């Protein structure tokens, strides 16, 4: 199970411009807007980050078990995506009230149907928002969020050409795997043996193009030196090669 630090932000609607450090060729200016996304009868708090020089796609993140939009691992990956002219949306898939329940019971983090429905709401919101409506959507999922991302991709194939899973439980997407048409990259740590096996099963069941790549010597949360950087670089390349060529969905 993936557990990462939660954080609090400003009220929805606030925005700021920041300069984000990158891993090679300098720095990227981004505009960060905290917003509320309607999904499944609730409003979800999200951070939309747009490169100020323009974006060729937008990646919606589905965080892992017990985590939040302030996950340090996902925010690290997002910063690398910005370097590739990709906007990002990191969203809390549970409301504050639901998070309090989940902290006690751990039941909602495994409710893949609930989480996937909220991601579908996020995709629909991105198609309506003026800043992102023209951009193809990628989904990045970690742990149980990977299963939710794949179910959502199966529900919105006309909008989602690419999915990346980081140490994900893709197998929990169940029958939806055969309906996924998005190009899917499964990234798993070489020491995460059980999850490797589960991802091999998911790879064989997926209906679209898929690659399973092993990050050598890495464990489930990729804390080893350089491991998360490999995840971020491979995810950025995967999305950067597939989102621009997909174009805006009608």
N, C-alpha and C positions, 0 to 999 in steps of 0.2 A: 504494500500500500504506500502511496506517495503522500507525504505530509510536508507542507511547506508553510512558511510564515504568512500570516494574513496581515493586512494593513488597512488604513483608512485613508480616504481621499477627501477632496473638496466636494461641495454639493454639485449635482449634475448640472451641466451646462457651462461650467467654467472651463477656460482654456488658457494655454500658455505656449510660448515658443521656447524650445530648448535646443541646445547643440549637443548631439549625441556622439560620443566617441565610437570609432569603428576599428576593425582589426587589420588595417593595412594602409588604406589610401587617404587618410585624413579624417574629416569629421562631416557629419550630416546634420543639417538643420531640420527639425521636425516641429509640427504644431500638435500639442496634446490637448484633447478635449474630453472632459469627463461628461458622460451623457447617460440617459436612461433609455433602455431598449425594451419596448413592450413585447412580451412573449408569454403565451399560455395564461393570460389573465393577470400577470404580475409585471412589474417593471424591474429590470435587471441593470445594475450599475456597471458601466463599461468605460474603458479608456480607449479612445480612438486616436491613433498617432498617424499623422500624415507627413511624409517628406515634403518640405516646402517647395522643392523643385519639381514636384509631380510624382505620381505613382502609376505603375503599370498593372497593379493588382492589389488586392487587399486580403489579408490572412486573418481569419477569425480563430481565436485560440479556445480550446476546451481544456481546462486545467484538470489535474489529477485528483485522486481521492484526498479529501481533507485539505485541499489547497484553495487558492483564490486568485483573482486577477493580478494580485501583487506577488505572485510566485516569482522568486528571484531567478529560477531557471528559465521560466518562460519569458521573463522580461529580458534576460540575457540573449535568448534566441531572437526575440523581437528586434533588438538593437542591430543584430546582423542583417535581418531582413530589410531594415530601413536602408542599409548600405546598398541594397539591390533594388532600390526604388519601389519597395513594397510597403504599403500601409498596413497597420496592424490594429486589431481590436482584441483587447484582453477584457473578458467579461466575467463577472460573478454569476455563475449559473444558478445559485440559490439566493433567495432573499435573506436578509439578516435574521429573520425569525426562523427560516428553514435551517440556516447554518447552526443556530443554537440547538435545534432539535438534532441535527445530524452529528454535532459534536458529542451528544449523549448516546445516540443510537447507531451512528454510522450507516443508516439505512438508505438515506437519500443519495449518497455518493455512488451507490450501486444501482440506482433506479435509472437504467439506461434509457428507457422510454421517456421518462421525465426530462432528463438532460438533453436527449436528442431533440425533443420537441422544442426546448428552449433555444437550441442552436438553430433549428429551422426558423424560429422567430427572429433570430439574429440575422440569418441570411436574408429573410424577407425585408428586414429593416434596412440592411445594406443596399438592397435593390431600390428602396424608396428614398434614401438619404441623398441629397443633391451632391454631396462630396464623394460618394462612393457608387452611385447608381450605374455609372458607365464602366466600373471595374469588375473583372472576373474575380471570383471568390475562391480562395484556398482555405482548407481547414487544417489546423495543427492540433493534435490531441495527445495528451499524456495520460498514462495509466487508464482509469476507467473513462476518461474524457476521449480517448482514442475510439472506443466503441461507439460513444455517442456521436463523434464526428463522422464515422462511417455510416451509421444509420441516417444521419442528416444528409450526407452526400447521396445516399440512395433515394432520399425523398426529394432532393432538388438537383437532379443530374444536369439540368439545363443551365445551372448557375455555378456548379462546383466541378472544375476540371481536375483538381489535384488535392490530395490529402497526404499529410505526413503524420506518422505515429512515433512518439518518443517513449520507449519503454512501455508501450501501451498494451492493454488487454483487448486487442482487436477481436479476439474470439468471442467476447461478450456481445458483439453485434449480432450474433446468431444468424437467423435466416436472411437478414438484410444483406449479408455479405455478398450473396449471389446477385443482388440487384445493384451493387456499386459499379458505376461506370468510370468514376474518376481514377486517374493514375495515382496509385497509392505506394508510398515509400514507408516501409516498416523498419525502424531503427531500434536495435536491441543491444544491450551490453553483452559482451562475450562471456561474462561470469554470471549472467542472469539466466541460468539454464532452464528453469521452469517456463519463464516467459518466452524464451527462444522456441520451445516446443509448442506453446500456445500460438505463437505468431506463425509458425510453420503450418499449423492447422488452418489458421485464418488465411494465409497466403493461398493455400490450395482451394479455399472456398470462394475467394473474391472473384467477382465477375468481370473486373476490368484489369488493365495493365497493373502489375504489381512487382515490386522488388523488396526482398528482405536483405538488409545489410547489417552485419554484426560489427559493433565498435569493439575492437580487441581489448581485452582485460578490463572492460568497464563493468560496473555493477549497476543495479536497477536505477539509481538516481544520477548516474554519471558524475560522481564527485571526483573521480581521478583526474590528475592534471592533464589538460588537453582534451578530455573526453567530451565535455559539453560543447567545446569549440568545434569538434568534429560534427556533432549533431547539428549545430547551428549552420555551419558551412554547407553541409549536405542538404539540409532543409531549404536554405536560401537558394541553392542551385536548382533544386527540384522545382520550386515554385517559379523562379525566374525564367526557367526554360519552358514552362507550361502555361502559365497564366497569360502572358502577353499574346501568345499565338492563339489562345482561345478566343479572345475578343469579348466584347460585351454581349451578353445574352439578350435576345429580343424581349 
